[in-house]
Amino acid sequence: MLRTLHIENYALIQQSDIDFDGGFVAITGETGAGKSIMLGALGLLLGQRADSKVLYDSTLKCVVEAQFDTAALNLGEMFADNDVDYSDDGIVILRREILPSGKSRAFVNDTPVQLPFLRQLGASLIDIHSQHATLLLGDSTFQTSLLDSMAADHKQLAEYRDSLRQYTSLKHKLEDLIATEQQNRKDYDYNKFLFDELEQANLSDGEQEELEQEASILANAEGIKQALSQAVELCDGEEDSALQRLNAAKTMVAKVADCHKEIDQLNERFESAVIELRDIVSSLEAIGEDINFSPERQQQVDDRLDLVYRLQKKHNVATVSELLEIQRQLDGKLGEAGSIEHQIKEVMEAVDKTFNELQHKADTLTQCRRKAASQLEKQIAPLLGDLGLANATLKADIQTLPDYGPLGNNNVQLLFNANKGGQLRELSKVASGGEMSRLMLAIKALTSHSRLLPTIIFDEIDAGISGDISVKVGRIMQRMAQGMQVIAITHLPQIAARAAQHYKVYKDDGAGRTTSRIRQLNADERRREVAVMLSSDPPSPAALQTASELMAE
């Protein structure tokens, strides 16, 4: 429940501290005194948008802080998931700060948090019901959620949504596979042509370099042979060759090798040089013998290189290795074209299986809702009678739709008739504003405990009702407060008189500026406030007596 609320520098509130008890709390005050300002401040703690325009003093920051007792709510897992400390005693402190710059900060137990977590947490702590909330009664989604709250089918709804996620995911996967298959069919013939062309080329890595070298040799065969022949002649010809001169020099050095150590070493190097030159001559002769010009072979090499160059240009690559990689990729695509049909078949079977599970879980939800609808119709009748709608009938019409959404495949429509023997019609089209308010109050009374919310705030839900009906509204709120904290912002003395705790909001025009203040009333002050609400200020003796009687009830 909400234990304390601190508001500082917000709207017309300079500073205010409110301590709440459990049970039934009433907040009263004249129109425009600032009752809804407190709700606006509380809304900041629940994740609503912040605006620097709400600052009482634009040079100071606004601080709104509330303390909640959540011991009975089992929120530890939610806090752990968001890496926020959670006290063993269940005390949770929410704080929101708005800086003069317009920036805002949010804290839970002094840990900085993002607004989505604040909204998630707020939805588990408090339900603020304003006059405008009655418009939800005409919304099919709200009506479906109403039945789910009555049915307490949270587990079934969670299981259905898991199946829906699986089904949706598999459908998307199937659609992607089918689209891929269709594209593959379009690309198959072209890819097959490209692959066959590369496969028939029978390329090998390194082939291009070998062909280009051979082409160069064949194109220059005559010049190469002539150069090699002349080189052999110069190295080992019949007259005055390099080898003859080298041998002669070696002989001269050998004669004096024994006389000098270094000359002996040079003699050995001469020997090596002779051997190396002879080997070079032998290699030159061998190469020259192997080089033979062949027009036929030159044509074959040129044709092969033309094929390689043409394929490289076609595929926009520069090497045979890249062509071989393209060939491998094309082979893989052609293989996928065959295997994807098997994948489609498997996924289609999975889609059918998941859809059957989805249908079954949707049917279970429908059964739960039909049962809850029957309970709603029976349980709300006496509440409506207490609220002056004794002849009213409320019925939930549940239709099954072909499509499956987040809440199942149901369309829930509340049908209403306020008069005996009248025809049931769509609620939003036949109920008056006062009837809608009373209906919403009855619904809140039925569902508040099943939702396990510790606190509910009614912001002038009593609009459009008066007299004996307002007494009965007060009784209903009083009964609700036996199991939860009920805070009612009200103009009706019949409701305020039944509260266990009473706060009054009023304006203070002192210090040259209007401010809103709130204070708790003691027993005598409560009696006088209820009397003023009944008559005028100052209240008449009769009003004071009536106030005493109302409070005595």
VEXDREN-2710 file (C-alpha; in Angstrom, 1 decimal):
% VEXDREN-2710
k/r/px/py/pz
1/MET/0.0/0.0/0.0
2/LEU/1.0/3.7/-0.3
3/ARG/2.4/4.8/3.0
4/THR/3.9/8.2/2.4
5/LEU/3.9/10.8/-0.3
6/HIS/6.3/13.8/-0.4
7/ILE/5.7/16.5/-3.0
8/GLU/8.1/19.4/-3.4
9/ASN/8.0/22.3/-5.9
10/TYR/5.2/20.9/-8.0
11/ALA/2.5/23.0/-9.6
12/LEU/0.8/24.9/-6.8
13/ILE/2.4/22.7/-4.1
14/GLN/5.5/24.2/-2.5
15/GLN/6.0/21.3/-0.2
16/SER/3.6/18.7/1.2
17/ASP/4.0/15.5/3.2
18/ILE/1.2/13.0/3.5
19/ASP/1.1/9.8/5.6
20/PHE/-1.5/7.2/4.6
21/ASP/-3.0/4.5/6.6
22/GLY/-4.4/1.3/5.2
23/GLY/-8.1/1.0/4.5
24/PHE/-10.4/3.7/3.3
25/VAL/-8.9/7.3/2.8
26/ALA/-11.0/10.2/1.6
27/ILE/-9.6/13.4/0.1
28/THR/-11.9/16.4/-0.2
29/GLY/-11.7/20.1/-1.1
30/GLU/-13.3/22.7/-3.3
31/THR/-13.0/22.5/-7.0
32/GLY/-9.7/23.9/-8.1
33/ALA/-8.1/23.5/-4.7
34/GLY/-5.5/21.1/-6.1
35/LYS/-6.8/17.6/-5.4
36/SER/-5.9/16.4/-8.9
37/ILE/-2.4/18.0/-8.5
38/MET/-1.6/15.3/-6.0
39/LEU/-2.6/12.7/-8.6
40/GLY/-0.4/14.4/-11.2
41/ALA/2.5/14.2/-8.9
42/LEU/1.8/10.5/-8.2
43/GLY/1.6/10.0/-11.9
44/LEU/5.2/11.1/-12.3
45/LEU/6.2/8.2/-10.0
46/LEU/4.3/5.8/-12.2
47/GLY/6.3/6.8/-15.3
48/GLN/4.2/9.6/-16.8
49/ARG/6.0/12.3/-19.0
50/ALA/7.7/15.1/-17.1
51/ASP/7.6/18.8/-18.0
52/SER/9.6/21.7/-16.4
53/LYS/6.4/23.9/-16.7
54/VAL/5.0/22.1/-13.6
55/LEU/7.7/23.6/-11.4
56/TYR/6.4/25.8/-8.6
57/ASP/9.7/27.7/-8.6
58/SER/11.3/27.5/-12.0
59/THR/14.8/27.9/-10.5
60/LEU/14.5/24.8/-8.2
61/LYS/14.0/21.1/-9.0
62/CYS/10.8/19.3/-8.3
63/VAL/10.9/16.2/-6.1
64/VAL/8.1/13.6/-5.8
65/GLU/8.8/10.7/-3.5
66/ALA/6.5/7.9/-2.3
67/GLN/7.0/4.9/0.0
68/PHE/5.1/1.7/-0.6
69/ASP/4.7/-1.4/1.5
70/THR/5.0/-4.3/-1.0
71/ALA/5.7/-7.2/1.4
72/ALA/2.7/-9.2/0.1
73/LEU/3.4/-8.7/-3.7
74/ASN/6.5/-10.9/-4.3
75/LEU/8.3/-8.3/-6.4
76/GLY/11.8/-9.7/-5.8
77/GLU/12.1/-11.3/-9.2
78/MET/11.1/-8.1/-11.0
79/PHE/13.7/-6.2/-9.1
80/ALA/16.4/-8.8/-9.7
81/ASP/15.6/-8.8/-13.5
82/ASN/16.1/-5.0/-13.5
83/ASP/19.2/-5.1/-11.2
84/VAL/17.5/-3.0/-8.5
85/ASP/17.9/-3.6/-4.8
86/TYR/14.9/-5.0/-3.0
87/SER/14.6/-4.8/0.8
88/ASP/13.6/-7.9/2.8
89/ASP/10.9/-5.9/4.5
90/GLY/9.2/-5.1/1.2
91/ILE/9.5/-1.3/1.5
92/VAL/9.9/0.3/-1.9
93/ILE/10.8/4.0/-2.3
94/LEU/10.0/5.7/-5.7
95/ARG/11.5/9.1/-6.4
96/ARG/11.2/11.4/-9.4
97/GLU/13.1/14.6/-9.9
98/ILE/12.4/17.3/-12.6
99/LEU/15.3/19.7/-13.1
100/PRO/14.8/23.3/-14.2
101/SER/16.3/22.4/-17.5
102/GLY/13.4/20.0/-18.2
103/LYS/15.4/16.8/-17.7
104/SER/14.0/14.3/-15.3
105/ARG/15.5/11.4/-13.2
106/ALA/13.8/8.4/-11.7
107/PHE/15.0/6.3/-8.8
108/VAL/13.8/3.1/-7.1
109/ASN/15.3/2.5/-3.7
110/ASP/17.9/5.1/-4.6
111/THR/18.9/3.2/-7.8
112/PRO/18.6/5.1/-11.1
113/VAL/16.0/3.5/-13.3
114/GLN/14.5/4.0/-16.7
115/LEU/10.8/5.0/-17.1
116/PRO/9.7/1.6/-18.6
117/PHE/10.6/-0.1/-15.3
118/LEU/8.9/2.6/-13.4
119/ARG/5.7/2.0/-15.4
120/GLN/6.0/-1.8/-15.0
121/LEU/6.5/-1.4/-11.2
122/GLY/3.7/1.2/-10.9
123/ALA/1.2/-1.2/-12.6
124/SER/1.8/-3.6/-9.8
125/LEU/1.5/-1.0/-7.0
126/ILE/-1.5/1.2/-7.7
127/ASP/-4.6/1.7/-9.9
128/ILE/-5.6/5.3/-10.6
129/HIS/-9.2/5.5/-11.8
130/SER/-10.4/8.8/-13.1
131/GLN/-13.7/10.0/-14.5
132/HIS/-12.4/9.5/-18.0
133/ALA/-11.6/5.8/-17.3
134/THR/-15.3/5.0/-17.8
135/LEU/-14.7/5.4/-21.5
136/LEU/-12.8/2.2/-21.3
137/LEU/-16.0/0.3/-20.7
138/GLY/-16.8/0.6/-24.4
139/ASP/-13.4/-0.8/-25.5
140/SER/-13.4/-4.5/-26.5
141/THR/-9.8/-4.9/-25.3
142/PHE/-10.7/-3.6/-21.8
143/GLN/-13.8/-5.8/-21.8
144/THR/-11.7/-8.9/-22.6
145/SER/-9.2/-8.0/-19.9
146/LEU/-12.1/-7.6/-17.5
147/LEU/-13.2/-11.2/-18.1
148/ASP/-9.6/-12.4/-17.8
149/SER/-9.3/-10.6/-14.4
150/MET/-12.5/-12.3/-13.3
151/ALA/-11.4/-15.6/-14.6
152/ALA/-7.9/-15.3/-13.1
153/ASP/-6.7/-17.1/-16.2
154/HIS/-3.2/-15.5/-16.1
155/LYS/-1.5/-18.9/-16.6
156/GLN/-3.7/-19.9/-19.6
157/LEU/-3.2/-16.4/-21.2
158/ALA/0.6/-16.7/-20.8
159/GLU/0.6/-20.2/-22.3
160/TYR/-1.5/-18.9/-25.2
161/ARG/0.8/-16.0/-25.9
162/ASP/3.8/-18.3/-25.9
163/SER/2.1/-20.5/-28.5
164/LEU/1.2/-17.3/-30.5
165/ARG/4.8/-16.2/-30.5
166/GLN/6.0/-19.6/-31.6
167/TYR/3.3/-19.8/-34.3
168/THR/4.0/-16.2/-35.6
169/SER/7.8/-16.9/-35.6
170/LEU/7.3/-20.2/-37.6
171/LYS/5.0/-18.5/-40.0
172/HIS/7.5/-15.8/-40.7
173/LYS/10.2/-18.5/-41.2
174/LEU/8.0/-20.3/-43.6
175/GLU/7.2/-17.1/-45.5
176/ASP/11.0/-16.4/-45.8
177/LEU/11.7/-19.9/-47.0
178/ILE/8.9/-19.8/-49.6
179/ALA/10.2/-16.4/-50.8
180/THR/13.7/-17.8/-51.0
181/GLU/12.5/-20.9/-52.9
182/GLN/10.6/-18.6/-55.4
183/GLN/13.8/-16.5/-55.9
184/ASN/15.9/-19.7/-56.2
185/ARG/13.6/-20.9/-59.0
186/LYS/14.1/-17.6/-60.8
187/ASP/17.8/-17.8/-60.4
188/TYR/18.3/-21.5/-60.9
189/ASP/18.6/-21.6/-64.6
190/TYR/21.0/-18.7/-64.8
191/ASN/23.1/-20.1/-61.9
192/LYS/23.1/-23.5/-63.6
193/PHE/24.4/-21.9/-66.8
194/LEU/27.2/-20.1/-65.0
195/PHE/28.2/-23.2/-63.0
196/ASP/28.2/-25.4/-66.1
197/GLU/30.4/-22.9/-68.0
198/LEU/32.9/-22.8/-65.1
199/GLU/32.8/-26.6/-64.7
200/GLN/33.4/-27.2/-68.4
201/ALA/36.4/-24.7/-68.3
202/ASN/38.0/-27.2/-65.8
203/LEU/40.2/-24.5/-64.3
204/SER/43.0/-25.2/-61.9
205/ASP/44.6/-22.9/-59.3
206/GLY/47.9/-21.5/-60.7
207/GLU/47.0/-22.4/-64.3
208/GLN/46.9/-18.8/-65.4
209/GLU/50.5/-18.0/-64.4
210/GLU/51.8/-21.1/-66.2
211/LEU/49.9/-20.3/-69.3
212/GLU/51.0/-16.7/-69.4
213/GLN/54.7/-17.8/-69.0
214/GLU/54.3/-20.4/-71.8
215/ALA/52.7/-17.8/-74.0
216/SER/55.6/-15.5/-73.5
217/ILE/58.1/-18.3/-74.3
218/LEU/56.3/-19.3/-77.5
219/ALA/56.0/-15.7/-78.7
220/ASN/59.8/-15.2/-78.2
221/ALA/61.1/-18.7/-79.0
222/GLU/63.4/-17.7/-81.8
223/GLY/65.0/-14.9/-79.9
224/ILE/65.4/-17.0/-76.8
225/LYS/67.1/-19.8/-78.7
226/GLN/69.5/-17.4/-80.4
227/ALA/70.4/-15.7/-77.2
228/LEU/71.1/-19.0/-75.4
229/SER/73.2/-20.3/-78.3
230/GLN/75.4/-17.2/-78.3
231/ALA/75.7/-17.4/-74.6
232/VAL/76.9/-21.0/-74.8
233/GLU/79.4/-20.1/-77.6
234/LEU/80.8/-17.3/-75.4
235/CYS/81.1/-19.5/-72.4
236/ASP/82.4/-22.7/-74.1
237/GLY/83.1/-22.1/-77.7
238/GLU/86.0/-23.5/-79.7
239/GLU/88.1/-20.3/-79.7
240/ASP/88.9/-18.0/-76.8
241/SER/85.8/-18.9/-74.7
242/ALA/85.2/-17.9/-71.1
243/LEU/85.7/-21.4/-69.9
244/GLN/89.1/-21.7/-71.7
245/ARG/90.3/-18.4/-70.2
246/LEU/89.0/-19.5/-66.8
247/ASN/90.8/-22.8/-67.0
248/ALA/94.0/-21.0/-68.1
249/ALA/93.8/-18.6/-65.2
250/LYS/93.1/-21.5/-62.8
251/THR/96.3/-23.3/-64.1
252/MET/98.5/-20.3/-63.5
253/VAL/97.2/-19.8/-59.9
254/ALA/97.6/-23.5/-59.2
255/LYS/101.3/-23.3/-59.8
256/VAL/101.9/-21.0/-56.9
257/ALA/99.1/-22.1/-54.6
258/ASP/101.5/-24.0/-52.3
259/CYS/103.5/-20.8/-51.8
260/HIS/100.7/-18.7/-50.2
261/LYS/97.7/-19.8/-48.1
262/GLU/95.3/-17.3/-49.5
263/ILE/96.2/-18.1/-53.1
264/ASP/95.5/-21.7/-52.3
265/GLN/92.0/-20.7/-51.2
266/LEU/91.5/-18.7/-54.4
267/ASN/92.6/-21.7/-56.4
268/GLU/89.7/-23.7/-54.8
269/ARG/87.3/-20.9/-55.7
270/PHE/88.6/-21.0/-59.3
271/GLU/87.8/-24.7/-59.3
272/SER/84.3/-24.0/-58.1
273/ALA/83.8/-21.3/-60.7
274/VAL/84.8/-23.7/-63.5
275/ILE/82.4/-26.3/-62.3
276/GLU/79.6/-23.7/-61.9
277/LEU/80.2/-22.2/-65.4
278/ARG/80.1/-25.7/-66.9
279/ASP/76.8/-26.3/-65.2
280/ILE/75.4/-23.0/-66.4
281/VAL/76.4/-24.0/-70.0
282/SER/74.8/-27.3/-69.6
283/SER/71.5/-25.7/-68.4
284/LEU/71.6/-23.2/-71.2
285/GLU/71.9/-26.0/-73.8
286/ALA/69.1/-28.0/-72.2
287/ILE/66.7/-25.0/-72.1
288/GLY/67.6/-24.2/-75.7
289/GLU/66.9/-27.7/-76.8
290/ASP/63.5/-27.7/-75.0
291/ILE/62.4/-24.5/-76.7
292/ASN/60.7/-25.3/-79.9
293/PHE/58.2/-23.0/-81.6
294/SER/54.8/-24.6/-82.3
295/PRO/52.1/-22.6/-84.0
296/GLU/49.5/-25.2/-82.9
297/ARG/50.6/-25.0/-79.2
298/GLN/50.7/-21.2/-79.3
299/GLN/47.1/-21.2/-80.6
300/GLN/46.1/-23.6/-77.8
301/VAL/47.7/-21.5/-75.1
302/ASP/46.2/-18.3/-76.5
303/ASP/42.7/-19.8/-76.7
304/ARG/43.0/-21.1/-73.1
305/LEU/44.1/-17.7/-71.9
306/ASP/41.3/-16.0/-73.8
307/LEU/38.8/-18.3/-72.0
308/VAL/40.3/-17.4/-68.6
309/TYR/40.3/-13.7/-69.3
310/ARG/36.7/-13.8/-70.6
311/LEU/35.5/-15.6/-67.5
312/GLN/37.4/-13.2/-65.2
313/LYS/35.8/-10.2/-67.0
314/LYS/32.4/-11.8/-66.9
315/HIS/32.5/-12.4/-63.1
316/ASN/34.5/-9.2/-62.4
317/VAL/37.5/-10.9/-60.8
318/ALA/41.2/-11.0/-61.5
319/THR/42.4/-14.5/-60.6
320/VAL/41.5/-18.1/-61.3
321/SER/41.3/-18.7/-57.5
322/GLU/38.3/-16.2/-57.4
323/LEU/36.7/-18.0/-60.4
324/LEU/37.0/-21.3/-58.5
325/GLU/35.4/-19.7/-55.4
326/ILE/32.5/-18.5/-57.5
327/GLN/32.1/-22.0/-58.9
328/ARG/31.9/-23.4/-55.4
329/GLN/29.3/-20.8/-54.4
330/LEU/27.2/-21.5/-57.4
331/ASP/27.4/-25.2/-56.6
332/GLY/26.1/-24.4/-53.1
333/LYS/23.2/-22.4/-54.4
334/LEU/22.2/-25.1/-56.7
335/GLY/22.3/-27.6/-53.8
336/GLU/20.2/-25.3/-51.7
337/ALA/17.6/-25.1/-54.3
338/GLY/17.0/-28.8/-53.7
339/SER/17.3/-28.9/-49.9
340/ILE/15.0/-25.9/-49.3
341/GLU/12.0/-27.9/-50.4
342/HIS/12.7/-30.3/-47.5
343/GLN/13.1/-27.4/-45.1
344/ILE/9.7/-26.0/-46.2
345/LYS/8.0/-29.3/-45.6
346/GLU/9.5/-29.5/-42.1
347/VAL/8.5/-26.0/-41.2
348/MET/5.0/-26.4/-42.6
349/GLU/4.5/-29.4/-40.4
350/ALA/5.7/-27.4/-37.4
351/VAL/3.3/-24.5/-38.3
352/ASP/0.4/-26.9/-38.5
353/LYS/1.3/-28.5/-35.1
354/THR/1.8/-25.1/-33.4
355/PHE/-1.5/-23.8/-34.9
356/ASN/-3.4/-26.8/-33.4
357/GLU/-1.8/-26.0/-30.0
358/LEU/-2.7/-22.4/-30.5
359/GLN/-6.3/-23.3/-31.3
360/HIS/-6.5/-25.5/-28.2
361/LYS/-5.2/-22.9/-25.9
362/ALA/-7.4/-20.2/-27.5
363/ASP/-10.4/-22.5/-26.9
364/THR/-9.3/-22.9/-23.2
365/LEU/-9.2/-19.1/-22.9
366/THR/-12.7/-18.9/-24.4
367/GLN/-14.1/-21.4/-21.9
368/CYS/-12.5/-19.5/-19.0
369/ARG/-14.0/-16.3/-20.3
370/ARG/-17.5/-17.8/-20.8
371/LYS/-17.4/-19.0/-17.2
372/ALA/-16.2/-15.6/-16.0
373/ALA/-18.9/-13.9/-18.0
374/SER/-21.5/-16.0/-16.2
375/GLN/-19.9/-15.1/-12.9
376/LEU/-19.8/-11.4/-13.9
377/GLU/-23.5/-11.4/-14.8
378/LYS/-24.5/-13.0/-11.4
379/GLN/-22.1/-11.1/-9.1
380/ILE/-22.6/-7.6/-10.6
381/ALA/-26.4/-7.7/-10.3
382/PRO/-26.6/-7.1/-6.5
383/LEU/-23.9/-4.5/-6.8
384/LEU/-25.8/-2.6/-9.4
385/GLY/-28.9/-3.0/-7.3
386/ASP/-27.1/-1.3/-4.4
387/LEU/-26.1/1.5/-6.8
388/GLY/-29.7/2.2/-7.8
389/LEU/-29.8/0.0/-10.9
390/ALA/-31.9/-2.8/-9.5
391/ASN/-33.5/-3.5/-12.9
392/ALA/-30.2/-3.3/-14.8
393/THR/-28.8/-6.2/-16.7
394/LEU/-25.2/-6.6/-17.9
395/LYS/-24.2/-9.4/-20.2
396/ALA/-20.9/-10.3/-21.8
397/ASP/-21.3/-11.4/-25.4
398/ILE/-18.3/-13.5/-26.5
399/GLN/-17.8/-14.1/-30.2
400/THR/-15.1/-16.3/-31.8
401/LEU/-13.0/-14.7/-34.5
402/PRO/-11.0/-16.3/-37.3
403/ASP/-7.9/-14.4/-36.4
404/TYR/-5.7/-14.8/-33.4
405/GLY/-4.3/-11.8/-31.5
406/PRO/-2.5/-11.1/-28.2
407/LEU/-5.7/-11.8/-26.3
408/GLY/-6.9/-14.8/-28.2
409/ASN/-9.6/-15.1/-30.9
410/ASN/-12.4/-13.5/-28.9
411/ASN/-14.4/-10.3/-29.4
412/VAL/-16.0/-9.4/-26.1
413/GLN/-18.9/-7.0/-26.1
414/LEU/-20.6/-5.8/-22.9
415/LEU/-24.4/-5.5/-23.5
416/PHE/-26.5/-3.4/-21.1
417/ASN/-30.0/-2.5/-20.3
418/ALA/-30.9/-0.3/-17.4
419/ASN/-34.7/-0.9/-17.5
420/LYS/-36.8/-4.0/-16.7
421/GLY/-37.8/-5.9/-19.7
422/GLY/-35.7/-3.7/-22.0
423/GLN/-33.5/-4.9/-24.8
424/LEU/-29.8/-5.5/-24.3
425/ARG/-27.7/-3.3/-26.5
426/GLU/-24.1/-2.3/-26.8
427/LEU/-23.0/-0.7/-23.5
428/SER/-21.3/2.4/-24.9
429/LYS/-24.4/3.3/-26.9
430/VAL/-27.1/3.0/-24.2
431/ALA/-25.6/3.8/-20.8
432/SER/-25.6/7.3/-19.4
433/GLY/-22.6/9.0/-17.8
434/GLY/-23.9/8.3/-14.3
435/GLU/-24.7/4.6/-15.2
436/MET/-21.2/4.2/-16.7
437/SER/-19.7/5.6/-13.5
438/ARG/-21.7/3.2/-11.3
439/LEU/-20.9/0.3/-13.6
440/MET/-17.2/1.0/-13.5
441/LEU/-17.3/1.2/-9.7
442/ALA/-19.1/-2.2/-9.5
443/ILE/-16.6/-3.7/-11.9
444/LYS/-13.7/-2.3/-9.9
445/ALA/-15.2/-3.7/-6.7
446/LEU/-15.5/-7.2/-8.3
447/THR/-12.0/-7.3/-9.9
448/SER/-9.8/-5.3/-7.5
449/HIS/-9.0/-8.3/-5.2
450/SER/-8.4/-10.7/-8.1
451/ARG/-5.8/-8.2/-9.6
452/LEU/-4.0/-8.3/-6.2
453/LEU/-3.4/-4.5/-6.4
454/PRO/-2.6/-3.1/-2.9
455/THR/-4.0/0.4/-3.7
456/ILE/-6.7/1.8/-5.8
457/ILE/-7.4/5.6/-6.2
458/PHE/-10.9/6.8/-7.3
459/ASP/-10.7/10.3/-8.7
460/GLU/-14.3/11.6/-8.5
461/ILE/-15.8/8.4/-9.7
462/ASP/-18.9/9.6/-7.9
463/ALA/-19.7/12.1/-10.7
464/GLY/-23.3/12.0/-11.7
465/ILE/-24.6/10.3/-8.5
466/SER/-26.2/11.7/-5.3
467/GLY/-28.5/11.0/-2.5
468/ASP/-29.0/7.4/-1.3
469/ILE/-26.8/6.1/-4.2
470/SER/-23.9/8.0/-2.9
471/VAL/-24.3/6.3/0.5
472/LYS/-24.2/3.0/-1.2
473/VAL/-21.1/3.9/-3.2
474/GLY/-19.5/4.8/0.1
475/ARG/-20.4/1.4/1.5
476/ILE/-19.0/-0.4/-1.5
477/MET/-15.7/1.5/-1.2
478/GLN/-15.7/0.7/2.5
479/ARG/-16.1/-3.0/1.8
480/MET/-13.3/-2.9/-0.8
481/ALA/-11.1/-1.2/1.8
482/GLN/-11.3/-4.3/4.0
483/GLY/-8.9/-6.1/1.7
484/MET/-6.9/-3.2/0.1
485/GLN/-6.1/0.5/0.4
486/VAL/-8.8/2.6/-1.2
487/ILE/-8.2/6.4/-1.7
488/ALA/-11.2/8.4/-2.9
489/ILE/-11.0/11.9/-4.2
490/THR/-14.7/13.0/-3.7
491/HIS/-17.2/15.8/-3.5
492/LEU/-19.8/13.7/-1.8
493/PRO/-20.1/13.9/2.0
494/GLN/-21.8/10.5/2.1
495/ILE/-18.5/8.9/0.8
496/ALA/-16.1/11.1/2.8
497/ALA/-18.0/10.3/6.0
498/ARG/-17.2/6.6/5.7
499/ALA/-13.5/7.0/5.3
500/ALA/-11.2/5.9/8.1
501/GLN/-8.7/8.7/7.2
502/HIS/-9.7/12.1/5.9
503/TYR/-7.5/14.7/4.1
504/LYS/-8.6/18.1/3.0
505/VAL/-7.0/20.0/0.1
506/TYR/-7.2/23.8/0.3
507/LYS/-5.7/26.9/-1.2
508/ASP/-3.5/29.3/0.8
509/ASP/-3.2/32.8/-0.6
510/GLY/-0.6/34.0/2.0
511/ALA/2.9/35.2/1.2
512/GLY/1.7/36.9/-2.0
513/ARG/1.2/33.7/-4.0
514/THR/-1.5/31.0/-4.1
515/THR/-0.4/27.5/-2.9
516/SER/-2.2/24.2/-2.5
517/ARG/-1.9/22.5/0.9
518/ILE/-3.2/19.3/2.3
519/ARG/-3.7/18.3/5.9
520/GLN/-5.2/15.4/7.8
521/LEU/-8.4/16.2/9.7
522/ASN/-9.1/15.0/13.2
523/ALA/-12.5/13.8/14.3
524/ASP/-14.0/17.2/15.0
525/GLU/-12.5/18.7/11.8
526/ARG/-13.9/15.8/9.8
527/ARG/-17.4/16.3/11.2
528/ARG/-17.2/20.0/10.3
529/GLU/-15.9/19.3/6.8
530/VAL/-18.6/16.7/6.0
531/ALA/-21.2/19.3/7.3
532/VAL/-19.8/22.0/5.0
533/MET/-20.0/19.6/2.1
534/LEU/-23.7/19.0/3.1
535/SER/-24.6/22.6/3.4
536/SER/-22.4/25.7/3.5
537/ASP/-19.6/27.3/5.4
538/PRO/-20.2/27.8/8.3
539/PRO/-22.4/24.7/8.5
540/SER/-25.8/24.8/10.1
541/PRO/-26.5/22.8/13.3
542/ALA/-28.7/20.5/11.2
543/ALA/-25.8/19.8/8.8
544/LEU/-23.5/19.1/11.8
545/GLN/-26.1/16.6/13.2
546/THR/-26.4/14.9/9.8
547/ALA/-22.6/14.7/9.5
548/SER/-22.4/13.0/12.9
549/GLU/-25.1/10.5/11.8
550/LEU/-23.3/9.8/8.6
551/MET/-20.0/9.3/10.4
552/ALA/-21.6/7.1/13.0
553/GLU/-22.7/4.6/10.4
END
